[in-house]
Amino acid sequence: MIYDYYEVPNEDEENVSLVIILMAMVISIVLLPLLIFKFIFNLKK
């Protein structure tokens, strides 16, 4: 049981990296339109 427990963190690190990549993609997808909208809105002023 203890040996199996120590093998888990490697899988968790891979999952964490995947989660970070997914979060970065979501943030970029959400923020890019907002930045473009602000840029266009500032140009209209």
C-alpha positions as a Markdown table, in Angstrom:
| # | Residue | x | y | z |
|---|---|---|---|---|
| 1 | Met | 0.0 | 0.0 | 0.0 |
| 2 | Ile | 2.8 | 2.5 | 0.9 |
| 3 | Tyr | 4.7 | 1.6 | -2.3 |
| 4 | Asp | 1.6 | 2.2 | -4.4 |
| 5 | Tyr | 1.0 | 5.5 | -2.5 |
| 6 | Tyr | 4.4 | 6.8 | -3.4 |
| 7 | Glu | 3.8 | 6.0 | -7.1 |
| 8 | Val | 0.7 | 8.3 | -7.2 |
| 9 | Pro | 2.5 | 11.7 | -7.2 |
| 10 | Asn | 4.0 | 11.2 | -10.7 |
| 11 | Glu | 0.5 | 10.7 | -12.1 |
| 12 | Asp | -0.7 | 13.7 | -10.1 |
| 13 | Glu | 2.1 | 15.9 | -11.5 |
| 14 | Glu | 1.1 | 15.0 | -15.1 |
| 15 | Asn | -2.6 | 15.8 | -14.3 |
| 16 | Val | -1.5 | 19.1 | -12.7 |
| 17 | Ser | 0.4 | 20.0 | -15.9 |
| 18 | Leu | -2.6 | 19.1 | -18.0 |
| 19 | Val | -4.9 | 21.2 | -15.7 |
| 20 | Ile | -2.5 | 24.2 | -16.0 |
| 21 | Ile | -2.5 | 23.9 | -19.8 |
| 22 | Leu | -6.3 | 23.7 | -19.9 |
| 23 | Met | -6.6 | 26.7 | -17.5 |
| 24 | Ala | -4.1 | 28.7 | -19.7 |
| 25 | Met | -6.2 | 27.8 | -22.8 |
| 26 | Val | -9.4 | 28.9 | -21.1 |
| 27 | Ile | -7.9 | 32.1 | -19.8 |
| 28 | Ser | -6.5 | 33.0 | -23.2 |
| 29 | Ile | -9.9 | 32.2 | -24.9 |
| 30 | Val | -11.7 | 34.4 | -22.4 |
| 31 | Leu | -9.2 | 37.2 | -22.2 |
| 32 | Leu | -8.3 | 37.7 | -25.8 |
| 33 | Pro | -11.9 | 38.7 | -26.9 |
| 34 | Leu | -12.0 | 41.1 | -23.9 |
| 35 | Leu | -8.7 | 42.7 | -24.9 |
| 36 | Ile | -9.8 | 43.0 | -28.5 |
| 37 | Phe | -13.1 | 44.5 | -27.4 |
| 38 | Lys | -11.4 | 47.0 | -25.2 |
| 39 | Phe | -9.0 | 47.9 | -28.0 |
| 40 | Ile | -11.8 | 48.4 | -30.5 |
| 41 | Phe | -13.8 | 50.4 | -27.9 |
| 42 | Asn | -10.8 | 52.7 | -27.2 |
| 43 | Leu | -10.4 | 53.2 | -31.0 |
| 44 | Lys | -14.1 | 54.3 | -31.3 |
| 45 | Lys | -13.5 | 56.9 | -28.6 |
